[in-house]
Amino acid sequence: MAQEHGVDDLGPLPAFMEPGSGVVPFVTPVGDGMWLVRDHALGRAVLADQRFSRAEATKPHSPRFNDAQPAPDAVMSMDGADHARLRRVVSGAFTTRRVAAMAPAVERLADERLDALAAAGPGADLIGLLATPLPLSVLCSMLGIPAEDGDVFRDWVEVLFDISASSPREKSRRRLELVDYMAELVARKRDSDDEDLLTDLIAAQDQGRLSPGEMLTLGLSLLMAGYETTVGQIGLSVLALLSDPVVLDDLRAHPENLDGLVDELLRLTPSTPLSFPRVALEPVRLGTVVVRTGEAVVVSLLHGNRDAAAWERPEGLCPSGHGAAHLTFGHGVHRCLGAPLARLQLRIVLERLLRRFPGLRVATGSDAVVWKEGMSIRGLARLRVEW
């Protein structure tokens, strides 16, 4: 059964994500026209080109992709000096050194989730017992969100990320609830001596480096950006690994190859299939296409990461590398701040999961693998495993 769900099984994807290269026009889920970049080199160029603006893409008159887009004052929605100022406030928390220091805490949380998986027995759902609660616990701990609020936060975020299952009114209501919650938590923390990222943001706001609104939005953005993407990445990576017995056997024999394999799993099966839209501030030529002023462009990270011009084995896991830098975390000034934390969690999960369950495999039965639908993030709703 495991081999029926290979790395080429990408789950539910919209029609405009069909195989191909170059730059093509498409219609977004809300009916607006955009350009889709499916080429690695051109995608990398777009992500680093300041002529393509994230801030302009948030304007009411600009083409929209869907209703699950970041707020205009979110760090991923800004350009230039404002974007750089917000990144400086939080970048220190995501350095390789700071994230490496979190490894013991992440290992402890992962072991707790693996205990729950073992207690549930063969046939247990890895998504519900491991992939979902672990990133939420890590982020709540990092930012200083009380553990007892984790389940409520998860419900809020999943509504904001879904594309079709909830209405714009429901999304607006959940956003307001999240903002109210964060404002109340900030008020409680102002007189505390906690050592967490949210307390650091409060200090930055008190020093005039952030406005009150920016502080709230930045805290929420860090939580939301790091949660659903990591949940999806863990599930997709485990499925891809269990679906390739040759690579899996090699990893068991050579665990020192895990870091290279983590990078390959990030490349081959990214939980984020598309970049956020960017709007051209002036006419820009992309290959054979000229993107006119005011037109929007989206980069397909999924296509770019499987570009035959960039990788020796574009459609298969190649732990030894021999290819270009993948686009899963983006490129340029908007490259994902949380990349080191996502890598850390994925490496720890895979290392401890395979050590704890050396015979791990996808469970039998047609319901063992269930994909999420209607989400802007790729992922699995269920992954039942046996050992």
FILOVO-491069 format. One record per residue (C-alpha): residue number from 1; chain; x, y, z. Coordinates in steps of 0.1 Angstrom, whole numbers, always signed. Example, Ala and Ser with C-alpha at 12.3 -4.5 7.8 and 13.67 -1.06 7.14 Angstrom:
2
pos | unit | c1 | c2 | c3
1 | A | +123 | -45 | +78
2 | A | +137 | -11 | +71
This chain:
387
pos | unit | c1 | c2 | c3
1 | A | +0 | +0 | +0
2 | A | +28 | +24 | +8
3 | A | +41 | +24 | -27
4 | A | +8 | +35 | -41
5 | A | +14 | +69 | -26
6 | A | +47 | +80 | -42
7 | A | +63 | +114 | -43
8 | A | +46 | +120 | -77
9 | A | +12 | +118 | -59
10 | A | +9 | +156 | -52
11 | A | -27 | +154 | -40
12 | A | -55 | +178 | -51
13 | A | -41 | +206 | -72
14 | A | -60 | +232 | -93
15 | A | -60 | +229 | -130
16 | A | -36 | +258 | -135
17 | A | -9 | +238 | -116
18 | A | -6 | +212 | -144
19 | A | +29 | +202 | -155
20 | A | +47 | +227 | -177
21 | A | +74 | +254 | -177
22 | A | +77 | +290 | -186
23 | A | +52 | +318 | -177
24 | A | +15 | +312 | -184
25 | A | -17 | +332 | -177
26 | A | -43 | +317 | -153
27 | A | -74 | +327 | -135
28 | A | -73 | +328 | -97
29 | A | -99 | +311 | -74
30 | A | -116 | +344 | -70
31 | A | -117 | +351 | -108
32 | A | -88 | +375 | -113
33 | A | -61 | +371 | -139
34 | A | -25 | +366 | -130
35 | A | +7 | +352 | -145
36 | A | +21 | +319 | -132
37 | A | +59 | +314 | -133
38 | A | +67 | +277 | -135
39 | A | +105 | +280 | -142
40 | A | +131 | +278 | -115
41 | A | +154 | +305 | -128
42 | A | +126 | +329 | -137
43 | A | +109 | +322 | -104
44 | A | +140 | +330 | -84
45 | A | +144 | +362 | -104
46 | A | +109 | +373 | -96
47 | A | +113 | +367 | -59
48 | A | +144 | +388 | -58
49 | A | +132 | +416 | -82
50 | A | +121 | +448 | -64
51 | A | +101 | +458 | -94
52 | A | +76 | +431 | -83
53 | A | +59 | +445 | -51
54 | A | +43 | +427 | -23
55 | A | +28 | +459 | -8
56 | A | +11 | +468 | -41
57 | A | -4 | +433 | -42
58 | A | -24 | +441 | -10
59 | A | -40 | +472 | -25
60 | A | -78 | +469 | -31
61 | A | -75 | +475 | -69
62 | A | -48 | +448 | -74
63 | A | -56 | +413 | -86
64 | A | -64 | +389 | -58
65 | A | -55 | +352 | -55
66 | A | -79 | +341 | -28
67 | A | -93 | +353 | +5
68 | A | -65 | +338 | +26
69 | A | -39 | +365 | +21
70 | A | -18 | +383 | +48
71 | A | -29 | +416 | +62
72 | A | -14 | +448 | +46
73 | A | +6 | +455 | +77
74 | A | +21 | +420 | +79
75 | A | +58 | +417 | +74
76 | A | +53 | +395 | +43
77 | A | +31 | +422 | +28
78 | A | +56 | +451 | +30
79 | A | +84 | +463 | +7
80 | A | +116 | +483 | +13
81 | A | +124 | +501 | +46
82 | A | +92 | +491 | +64
83 | A | +98 | +454 | +56
84 | A | +134 | +456 | +66
85 | A | +125 | +473 | +99
86 | A | +100 | +446 | +109
87 | A | +124 | +418 | +100
88 | A | +151 | +433 | +121
89 | A | +129 | +432 | +151
90 | A | +124 | +394 | +150
91 | A | +153 | +381 | +129
92 | A | +175 | +375 | +160
93 | A | +151 | +349 | +172
94 | A | +155 | +328 | +141
95 | A | +193 | +327 | +136
96 | A | +208 | +293 | +132
97 | A | +224 | +295 | +166
98 | A | +193 | +305 | +185
99 | A | +172 | +279 | +167
100 | A | +198 | +252 | +174
101 | A | +195 | +260 | +211
102 | A | +158 | +251 | +209
103 | A | +167 | +215 | +199
104 | A | +164 | +199 | +233
105 | A | +129 | +214 | +239
106 | A | +118 | +203 | +204
107 | A | +131 | +168 | +210
108 | A | +112 | +166 | +243
109 | A | +80 | +178 | +227
110 | A | +85 | +153 | +198
111 | A | +91 | +124 | +222
112 | A | +59 | +133 | +240
113 | A | +40 | +131 | +207
114 | A | +57 | +98 | +198
115 | A | +46 | +84 | +231
116 | A | +10 | +93 | +222
117 | A | +15 | +76 | +187
118 | A | +28 | +44 | +204
119 | A | +0 | +44 | +229
120 | A | -25 | +46 | +201
121 | A | -10 | +15 | +184
122 | A | -6 | +5 | +148
123 | A | -31 | +22 | +125
124 | A | -27 | +55 | +144
125 | A | -30 | +88 | +126
126 | A | +4 | +105 | +124
127 | A | -12 | +138 | +114
128 | A | -34 | +141 | +144
129 | A | -10 | +127 | +169
130 | A | +23 | +142 | +158
131 | A | +24 | +165 | +127
132 | A | -4 | +188 | +140
133 | A | +3 | +192 | +177
134 | A | +41 | +194 | +176
135 | A | +45 | +227 | +155
136 | A | +18 | +243 | +175
137 | A | +35 | +234 | +208
138 | A | +69 | +247 | +195
139 | A | +55 | +280 | +183
140 | A | +34 | +286 | +214
141 | A | +64 | +279 | +236
142 | A | +86 | +302 | +214
143 | A | +62 | +331 | +215
144 | A | +49 | +327 | +250
145 | A | +13 | +315 | +241
146 | A | -1 | +295 | +271
147 | A | -3 | +258 | +262
148 | A | -40 | +257 | +272
149 | A | -48 | +282 | +245
150 | A | -33 | +260 | +217
151 | A | -64 | +242 | +206
152 | A | -84 | +274 | +203
153 | A | -57 | +290 | +183
154 | A | -55 | +260 | +159
155 | A | -92 | +263 | +151
156 | A | -88 | +300 | +144
157 | A | -58 | +295 | +121
158 | A | -73 | +266 | +101
159 | A | -103 | +287 | +92
160 | A | -80 | +316 | +80
161 | A | -60 | +292 | +58
162 | A | -88 | +274 | +41
163 | A | -97 | +286 | +6
164 | A | -132 | +274 | +1
165 | A | -146 | +258 | +32
166 | A | -154 | +291 | +51
167 | A | -169 | +324 | +40
168 | A | -151 | +358 | +39
169 | A | -174 | +368 | +68
170 | A | -162 | +338 | +89
171 | A | -126 | +346 | +81
172 | A | -131 | +382 | +92
173 | A | -147 | +371 | +124
174 | A | -118 | +347 | +132
175 | A | -93 | +374 | +124
176 | A | -110 | +398 | +149
177 | A | -111 | +371 | +175
178 | A | -74 | +364 | +171
179 | A | -65 | +401 | +173
180 | A | -86 | +405 | +205
181 | A | -69 | +374 | +220
182 | A | -34 | +387 | +212
183 | A | -42 | +422 | +226
184 | A | -54 | +406 | +258
185 | A | -23 | +384 | +261
186 | A | +0 | +414 | +254
187 | A | -18 | +433 | +282
188 | A | -11 | +404 | +306
189 | A | +25 | +402 | +296
190 | A | +34 | +439 | +299
191 | A | +43 | +436 | +336
192 | A | +58 | +402 | +334
193 | A | +95 | +392 | +331
194 | A | +88 | +363 | +307
195 | A | +116 | +353 | +283
196 | A | +98 | +348 | +250
197 | A | +94 | +364 | +215
198 | A | +61 | +381 | +223
199 | A | +77 | +398 | +253
200 | A | +105 | +409 | +230
201 | A | +79 | +424 | +206
202 | A | +63 | +443 | +235
203 | A | +97 | +458 | +243
204 | A | +103 | +468 | +207
205 | A | +69 | +485 | +207
206 | A | +77 | +503 | +239
207 | A | +110 | +515 | +223
208 | A | +92 | +529 | +193
209 | A | +104 | +503 | +169
210 | A | +69 | +490 | +162
211 | A | +35 | +505 | +163
212 | A | +9 | +488 | +185
213 | A | -9 | +475 | +154
214 | A | +24 | +462 | +139
215 | A | +33 | +444 | +171
216 | A | +0 | +425 | +172
217 | A | +1 | +417 | +135
218 | A | +37 | +405 | +137
219 | A | +30 | +382 | +165
220 | A | +0 | +367 | +147
221 | A | +19 | +365 | +114
222 | A | +47 | +345 | +130
223 | A | +23 | +320 | +146
224 | A | +2 | +316 | +115
225 | A | +31 | +314 | +90
226 | A | +50 | +288 | +111
227 | A | +21 | +265 | +120
228 | A | +1 | +252 | +90
229 | A | +32 | +251 | +67
230 | A | +51 | +230 | +92
231 | A | +22 | +207 | +99
232 | A | +19 | +201 | +61
233 | A | +56 | +197 | +56
234 | A | +59 | +170 | +83
235 | A | +31 | +149 | +69
236 | A | +42 | +153 | +33
237 | A | +78 | +144 | +41
238 | A | +69 | +113 | +61
239 | A | +46 | +101 | +33
240 | A | +73 | +108 | +6
241 | A | +100 | +90 | +26
242 | A | +78 | +59 | +34
243 | A | +69 | +58 | -3
244 | A | +105 | +54 | -14
245 | A | +119 | +21 | +1
246 | A | +153 | +25 | -15
247 | A | +159 | +60 | +0
248 | A | +144 | +48 | +33
249 | A | +166 | +18 | +35
250 | A | +196 | +39 | +27
251 | A | +187 | +64 | +55
252 | A | +184 | +36 | +80
253 | A | +219 | +24 | +70
254 | A | +234 | +59 | +69
255 | A | +216 | +82 | +93
256 | A | +243 | +107 | +88
257 | A | +226 | +115 | +54
258 | A | +195 | +129 | +72
259 | A | +203 | +166 | +67
260 | A | +207 | +162 | +30
261 | A | +175 | +142 | +28
262 | A | +156 | +169 | +47
263 | A | +165 | +194 | +21
264 | A | +154 | +171 | -7
265 | A | +121 | +165 | +10
266 | A | +116 | +202 | +13
267 | A | +124 | +206 | -24
268 | A | +103 | +177 | -38
269 | A | +71 | +180 | -17
270 | A | +68 | +216 | -4
271 | A | +37 | +223 | +17
272 | A | +36 | +258 | +2
273 | A | +30 | +253 | -35
274 | A | +29 | +290 | -45
275 | A | +44 | +323 | -35
276 | A | +23 | +352 | -24
277 | A | +13 | +374 | -54
278 | A | +35 | +403 | -65
279 | A | +25 | +432 | -87
280 | A | +47 | +447 | -114
281 | A | +56 | +484 | -107
282 | A | +68 | +488 | -143
283 | A | +68 | +466 | -174
284 | A | +91 | +435 | -168
285 | A | +101 | +409 | -193
286 | A | +100 | +373 | -180
287 | A | +112 | +349 | -207
288 | A | +89 | +354 | -237
289 | A | +63 | +373 | -217
290 | A | +61 | +410 | -208
291 | A | +43 | +416 | -175
292 | A | +27 | +450 | -177
293 | A | +25 | +476 | -149
294 | A | -2 | +466 | -124
295 | A | -3 | +429 | -134
296 | A | +3 | +403 | -108
297 | A | +27 | +374 | -108
298 | A | +27 | +342 | -87
299 | A | +57 | +318 | -86
300 | A | +50 | +281 | -85
301 | A | +74 | +268 | -60
302 | A | +62 | +233 | -67
303 | A | +71 | +236 | -104
304 | A | +103 | +255 | -98
305 | A | +115 | +228 | -74
306 | A | +110 | +201 | -101
307 | A | +126 | +220 | -130
308 | A | +147 | +196 | -151
309 | A | +171 | +224 | -159
310 | A | +180 | +228 | -123
311 | A | +181 | +192 | -109
312 | A | +197 | +160 | -119
313 | A | +166 | +140 | -107
314 | A | +139 | +166 | -107
315 | A | +110 | +141 | -98
316 | A | +129 | +118 | -73
317 | A | +146 | +121 | -40
318 | A | +183 | +126 | -44
319 | A | +198 | +130 | -9
320 | A | +233 | +138 | -22
321 | A | +219 | +170 | -38
322 | A | +236 | +179 | -71
323 | A | +212 | +207 | -79
324 | A | +202 | +243 | -75
325 | A | +189 | +259 | -43
326 | A | +152 | +251 | -39
327 | A | +125 | +277 | -36
328 | A | +104 | +262 | -8
329 | A | +114 | +290 | +16
330 | A | +113 | +316 | -11
331 | A | +143 | +338 | -22
332 | A | +154 | +374 | -18
333 | A | +144 | +398 | +10
334 | A | +112 | +379 | +17
335 | A | +129 | +346 | +22
336 | A | +111 | +328 | +51
337 | A | +125 | +338 | +85
338 | A | +114 | +305 | +101
339 | A | +134 | +283 | +77
340 | A | +159 | +272 | +104
341 | A | +131 | +263 | +128
342 | A | +111 | +244 | +101
343 | A | +143 | +224 | +92
344 | A | +150 | +217 | +129
345 | A | +115 | +203 | +135
346 | A | +115 | +182 | +104
347 | A | +149 | +167 | +111
348 | A | +141 | +159 | +147
349 | A | +107 | +143 | +137
350 | A | +123 | +121 | +111
351 | A | +153 | +110 | +131
352 | A | +133 | +101 | +162
353 | A | +103 | +87 | +144
354 | A | +124 | +62 | +124
355 | A | +145 | +53 | +155
356 | A | +114 | +47 | +176
357 | A | +95 | +28 | +149
358 | A | +121 | +11 | +126
359 | A | +94 | -8 | +108
360 | A | +73 | +23 | +101
361 | A | +51 | +20 | +70
362 | A | +19 | +35 | +56
363 | A | -11 | +15 | +69
364 | A | -32 | -7 | +46
365 | A | -66 | +4 | +36
366 | A | -80 | +30 | +12
367 | A | -85 | +55 | +40
368 | A | -48 | +55 | +52
369 | A | -39 | +86 | +32
370 | A | -64 | +115 | +30
371 | A | -55 | +149 | +15
372 | A | -67 | +182 | +27
373 | A | -88 | +201 | +2
374 | A | -97 | +238 | +0
375 | A | -65 | +249 | +17
376 | A | -39 | +274 | +5
377 | A | -13 | +251 | +21
378 | A | -7 | +215 | +8
379 | A | -10 | +188 | +34
380 | A | -27 | +156 | +46
381 | A | -58 | +154 | +67
382 | A | -49 | +118 | +77
383 | A | -18 | +95 | +75
384 | A | -24 | +62 | +92
385 | A | +8 | +43 | +99
386 | A | +18 | +9 | +111
387 | A | +51 | -6 | +125
